[in-house]
């Protein structure tokens, strides 16, 4: 969709790659009706060469706010000139809001959305040992909140140096460390897939013996076909009795994004149930 054709009332957008799978337009359509604020939510497929210009063009054409998704969450730090506390800590952005003609605020609702869903599922407790798969923008978005819940976080990434960079950034905030081969016998309470592998229909690498029947396995990605993501499918085969995709996190972070733009928080639980039911028949 050409930005020039976006009417003035279409003030919210999603920028990323890919975006065609996203349920966010449907979620925000429900939010708009619930909170009685007339806004449309449009998705824009970007690449590295046009991402910045497309987002800036959006704000120059009466855009009020937007979500940023993979793979642009970390490089989006260069767009706003004001930042919330969580963005300053994490260096990752999934929400932008125009607060005046010359000022754009960067925010991140991924972490609070994740914690909302983990608590809803009863997947997280104080002192849990969490294995975090991935060290990209999504991982940066959620680590602070996991540490704030007083969990110990172990980061596993194929490129160990990337995991080390993430750990060094957050180690002053809590117990966080890089996975090593001598941890193969660790009993993790929760494994979170924060990679983008599910978008490409593959499961990320991790030692299979780390999953047992009591291991809670959570994929921040979600399926739009009411099937398990590859990661969750593997975890079920390995015996886990507790598996969940990130659909609840998606709705929760969207609701907190809505709050950032309009200062109104939609009913998260109600909308999770609505989207889950709709997803079954898509």
Beta strands, then each sheet from edge to edge (+ up, - down):
strand 1: 12-16
strand 2: 41-45
strand 3: 65-68
strand 4: 82-83
strand 5: 95-100
strand 6: 103-107
strand 7: 129-133
strand 8: 152-156
strand 9: 176-178
strand 10: 190-193
strand 11: 216-219
strand 12: 242-244
sheet 1: 2+ 1+ 3+ 5- 6+ 4+
sheet 2: 9+ 8+ 7+ 10+ 11+ 12+
end
